[in-house]
Amino acid sequence: MSYFGILLGLFALTFATSFDLKDEIKNRYEDVLDNLEDDDLEDNSDLRDENEENKKEVSESYEDNNPLPSYTMSVCSKVKARIARACEGNNLIINCNGKQKINVFDANYGRTSSQICSGRNPTKRSFGKVFDLSNKCNNQKKSLNIVHKMCSGRSYCVVPASNGVFGDPCFGTYKYLEVHFYCKKR
């Protein structure tokens, strides 16, 4: 096989893998929606104030780092799936206010993007070690299990984004915790 053929094959594999991952996340989100009952659908009329409060708390946990902003997905404007992130060494804060409870459906402590949690020089807290931002690692199954136990069913939770909590899925890589969740009526 020629060099060009190998490159073409690798490109096709990478392209197919990215679609598989997007499809997997989409399927999980659809499973969550399928399992909701009508009385679980939240009234989002007061979400604007709640989102502002969450943004303040989350941005404080990032200190001087600037990860990509969390975003909100809307389906039929009834259920809001949210993403919260915290860089390694910081706390991830999820707040659904007292009226709702957290339902976590995806989480990962590792690194899947070089763009997230890359604004601050991570060597400040690393005692002279140089961390890699380009390495990609996934600790999804273990991360989801841990975050689910710590947060699901509560209205507020704080999760340290640290190797002490999640282990070190990729030594020498500066990691972050990303959690996909929604707030469900109690």
Backbone hydrogen bonds in HBPLUS format (Angstrom, degrees):
<---DONOR---> <-ACCEPTOR-->    atom                        ^
c    i                          cat <-CA-CA->   ^        H-A-AA   ^      H-
h    n   atom  resd res      DA  || num        DHA   H-A  angle D-A-AA Bond
n    s   type  num  typ     dist DA aas  dist angle  dist       angle   num
A0006-ILE N   A0002-SER O   3.01 MM   4  6.37 153.0  2.08 150.7 157.6     1
A0007-LEU N   A0003-TYR O   3.00 MM   4  6.30 164.2  2.03 152.6 156.6     2
A0008-LEU N   A0004-PHE O   2.87 MM   4  6.08 160.1  1.91 151.2 157.0     3
A0009-GLY N   A0005-GLY O   2.94 MM   4  6.09 155.5  2.00 142.7 149.6     4
A0010-LEU N   A0006-ILE O   2.91 MM   4  6.19 158.4  1.95 153.5 158.9     5
A0011-PHE N   A0007-LEU O   2.92 MM   4  6.11 160.1  1.96 150.3 155.8     6
A0012-ALA N   A0008-LEU O   2.97 MM   4  6.18 161.8  2.01 149.0 153.8     7
A0013-LEU N   A0009-GLY O   2.97 MM   4  6.18 156.1  2.03 146.8 153.4     8
A0014-THR N   A0010-LEU O   2.90 MM   4  6.09 163.8  1.93 152.8 156.9     9
A0015-PHE N   A0011-PHE O   2.88 MM   4  6.03 165.0  1.90 154.0 158.4    10
A0016-ALA N   A0012-ALA O   2.92 MM   4  6.05 161.6  1.95 147.2 152.2    11
A0017-THR N   A0013-LEU O   2.90 MM   4  6.04 156.4  1.95 147.6 154.3    12
A0018-SER N   A0014-THR O   3.05 MM   4  6.28 157.1  2.10 150.4 155.3    13
A0019-PHE N   A0015-PHE O   3.29 MM   4  6.59 153.3  2.36 144.5 151.0    14
A0020-ASP N   A0016-ALA O   2.96 MM   4  6.23 152.6  2.04 147.5 155.7    15
A0021-LEU N   A0017-THR O   3.00 MM   4  6.26 158.2  2.05 153.7 158.0    16
A0022-LYS N   A0018-SER O   3.11 MM   4  6.31 162.9  2.14 145.0 149.4    17
A0023-ASP N   A0019-PHE O   2.84 MM   4  5.98 158.7  1.88 149.7 156.0    18
A0024-GLU N   A0020-ASP O   2.88 MM   4  6.07 149.3  1.97 143.6 152.4    19
A0025-ILE N   A0021-LEU O   3.04 MM   4  6.33 161.7  2.08 153.0 156.4    20
A0026-LYS N   A0022-LYS O   2.92 MM   4  6.10 160.7  1.95 148.1 154.2    21
A0027-ASN N   A0023-ASP O   2.78 MM   4  5.96 157.1  1.83 148.6 154.9    22
A0028-ARG N   A0024-GLU O   2.97 MM   4  6.23 154.9  2.03 146.8 153.4    23
A0029-TYR N   A0025-ILE O   2.97 MM   4  6.21 161.4  2.01 150.7 155.5    24
A0030-GLU N   A0026-LYS O   2.90 MM   4  6.18 156.9  1.96 149.9 156.5    25
A0031-ASP N   A0027-ASN O   2.87 MM   4  6.10 149.5  1.96 145.5 154.1    26
A0032-VAL N   A0028-ARG O   2.97 MM   4  6.28 154.1  2.03 149.9 156.4    27
A0033-LEU N   A0029-TYR O   3.04 MM   4  6.38 160.1  2.08 148.7 153.7    28
A0034-ASP N   A0030-GLU O   2.87 MM   4  6.08 154.0  1.93 147.8 155.2    29
A0035-ASN N   A0031-ASP O   3.08 MM   4  6.27 142.0  2.23 143.9 152.8    30
A0035-ASN N   A0032-VAL O   3.20 MM   3  5.27 128.5  2.48  96.6 109.5    31
A0036-LEU N   A0033-LEU O   3.24 MM   3  5.31 156.2  2.30 102.2 109.3    32
A0040-ASP N   A0037-GLU O   2.86 MM   3  5.25 152.6  1.93 113.4 122.6    33
A0041-LEU N   A0038-ASP O   3.21 MM   3  5.56 153.6  2.28 107.4 114.7    34
A0047-LEU N   A0044-ASN O   3.15 MM   3  5.07 168.6  2.17 108.3 110.6    35
A0051-ASN N   A0047-LEU O   2.70 MM   4  5.78 164.2  1.73 159.5 162.7    36
A0052-GLU N   A0048-ARG O   3.11 MM   4  6.32 155.6  2.17 145.3 151.5    37
A0053-GLU N   A0049-ASP O   3.05 MM   4  6.33 156.1  2.11 148.4 154.7    38
A0054-ASN N   A0050-GLU O   2.91 MM   4  6.21 160.5  1.95 152.3 157.7    39
A0055-LYS N   A0051-ASN O   2.85 MM   4  6.04 161.7  1.88 151.4 156.3    40
A0056-LYS N   A0052-GLU O   3.09 MM   4  6.33 155.8  2.15 146.0 151.4    41
A0057-GLU N   A0053-GLU O   3.14 MM   4  6.44 166.4  2.16 152.6 155.3    42
A0058-VAL N   A0054-ASN O   2.82 MM   4  5.98 172.8  1.83 163.1 165.3    43
A0059-SER N   A0055-LYS O   2.86 MM   4  5.83 163.5  1.89 146.2 151.7    44
A0060-GLU N   A0056-LYS O   3.09 MM   4  6.20 148.7  2.19 142.6 150.7    45
A0061-SER N   A0057-GLU O   3.23 MM   4  6.52 141.5  2.39 139.7 149.4    46
A0061-SER N   A0058-VAL O   2.98 MM   3  5.15 125.0  2.29  98.7 113.3    47
A0062-TYR N   A0059-SER O   3.22 MM   3  5.29 147.6  2.33  98.9 108.1    48
A0063-GLU N   A0060-GLU O   3.28 MM   3  5.47 158.8  2.32 106.0 112.2    49
A0065-ASN N   A0062-TYR O   2.92 MM   3  5.33 158.6  1.96 141.6 140.2    50
A0073-MET N   A0081-ALA O   3.03 MM   8  5.27 166.3  2.05 153.6 157.4    51
A0081-ALA N   A0073-MET O   3.27 MM   8  5.27 153.6  2.34 143.0 148.0    52
A0078-LYS N   A0075-VAL O   3.20 MM   3  6.33 175.2  2.20 133.9 132.4    53
A0082-ARG N   A0181-PHE O   2.64 MM  99  5.34 175.7  1.65 170.3 171.9    54
A0181-PHE N   A0082-ARG O   2.92 MM  99  5.34 159.0  1.96 146.2 152.8    55
A0084-ALA N   A0179-VAL O   2.91 MM  95  5.29 157.7  1.96 149.5 156.7    56
A0179-VAL N   A0084-ALA O   2.87 MM  95  5.29 163.8  1.90 158.0 163.4    57
A0086-ALA N   A0177-LEU O   2.95 MM  91  5.29 146.5  2.07 145.4 153.9    58
A0177-LEU N   A0086-ALA O   2.79 MM  91  5.29 164.9  1.82 161.1 163.3    59
A0090-ASN N   A0087-CYS O   2.95 MM   3  5.67 150.4  2.04 151.0 152.4    60
A0088-GLU N   A0175-LYS O   2.91 MM  87  5.30 148.6  2.01 150.8 141.3    61
A0089-GLY N   A0161-ALA O   2.78 MM  72  5.72 162.9  1.81 163.1 164.6    62
A0161-ALA N   A0090-ASN O   2.85 MM  71  5.68 171.9  1.86 166.3 169.0    63
A0092-LEU N   A0159-VAL O   2.75 MM  67  5.06 175.1  1.75 146.2 147.5    64
A0159-VAL N   A0092-LEU O   2.84 MM  67  5.06 161.6  1.87 147.4 153.7    65
A0094-ILE N   A0157-CYS O   2.98 MM  63  5.41 168.1  1.99 159.9 162.8    66
A0157-CYS N   A0094-ILE O   2.93 MM  63  5.41 154.9  2.00 153.5 158.1    67
A0096-CYS N   A0155-SER O   2.70 MM  59  5.00 173.4  1.71 161.0 162.2    68
A0101-LYS N   A0184-LYS O   2.63 MM  83  5.18 164.6  1.65 153.5 156.7    69
A0184-LYS N   A0101-LYS O   2.77 MM  83  5.18 172.3  1.77 155.1 156.7    70
A0102-ILE N   A0154-ARG O   2.61 MM  52  5.54 158.7  1.66 160.4 163.6    71
A0153-GLY N   A0102-ILE O   2.81 MM  51  5.34 163.9  1.84 153.0 153.5    72
A0103-ASN N   A0182-TYR O   2.93 MM  79  5.43 143.8  2.06 161.7 172.2    73
A0182-TYR N   A0103-ASN O   3.03 MM  79  5.43 145.8  2.15 136.3 146.6    74
A0105-PHE N   A0180-HIS O   3.02 MM  75  5.91 163.5  2.05 146.6 152.0    75
A0180-HIS N   A0106-ASP O   2.72 MM  74  4.91 174.0  1.72 145.5 147.6    76
A0108-ASN N   A0178-GLU O   2.88 MM  70  5.39 144.7  2.01 149.4 159.6    77
A0178-GLU N   A0108-ASN O   2.92 MM  70  5.39 156.8  1.97 146.7 154.2    78
A0110-GLY N   A0176-TYR O   3.09 MM  66  5.62 158.8  2.14 155.2 152.3    79
A0176-TYR N   A0110-GLY O   2.84 MM  66  5.62 151.6  1.92 151.9 158.5    80
A0111-ARG N   A0137-CYS O   3.06 MM  26  5.20 160.0  2.10 134.1 140.4    81
A0137-CYS N   A0111-ARG O   2.67 MM  26  5.20 152.9  1.74 142.6 152.4    82
A0124-LYS N   A0121-ASN O   3.32 MM   3  6.33 173.3  2.33 129.7 130.1    83
A0126-SER N   A0123-THR O   3.22 MM   3  4.76 167.7  2.24  99.8 103.1    84
A0129-LYS N   A0126-SER O   3.14 MM   3  5.33 166.9  2.16 112.5 116.3    85
A0132-ASP N   A0172-GLY O   2.86 MM  40  6.17 162.6  1.89 150.7 156.3    86
A0174-TYR N   A0132-ASP O   3.23 MM  42  6.10 151.4  2.32 137.0 144.4    87
A0143-SER N   A0139-ASN O   2.93 MM   4  5.93 161.0  1.97 157.3 163.4    88
A0144-LEU N   A0140-GLN O   2.84 MM   4  5.90 167.4  1.85 156.3 159.1    89
A0145-ASN N   A0141-LYS O   3.18 MM   4  6.35 161.8  2.21 145.5 150.2    90
A0146-ILE N   A0142-LYS O   3.04 MM   4  6.29 163.8  2.06 153.9 157.7    91
A0147-VAL N   A0143-SER O   2.91 MM   4  6.09 178.9  1.91 162.7 163.1    92
A0148-HIS N   A0144-LEU O   2.86 MM   4  5.78 157.0  1.91 145.9 153.3    93
A0149-LYS N   A0145-ASN O   3.13 MM   4  6.28 160.4  2.17 143.5 148.2    94
A0150-MET N   A0146-ILE O   3.04 MM   4  6.29 150.1  2.13 146.5 155.3    95
A0151-CYS N   A0147-VAL O   2.85 MM   4  5.85 147.7  1.96 153.5 160.3    96
A0152-SER N   A0148-HIS O   3.03 MM   4  5.09 142.3  2.18 125.4 137.0    97
A0154-ARG N   A0151-CYS O   3.05 MM   3  5.69 160.5  2.09 147.0 148.2    98
A0165-VAL N   A0162-SER O   3.21 MM   3  5.53 141.9  2.37 103.1 112.1    99
A0166-PHE N   A0162-SER O   3.10 MM   4  6.35 172.8  2.10 155.4 157.2   100
A0167-GLY N   A0163-ASN O   2.70 MM   4  4.38 139.6  1.85 127.4 131.3   101
A0173-THR N   A0170-CYS O   3.11 MM   3  5.75 149.8  2.20 144.0 144.0   102
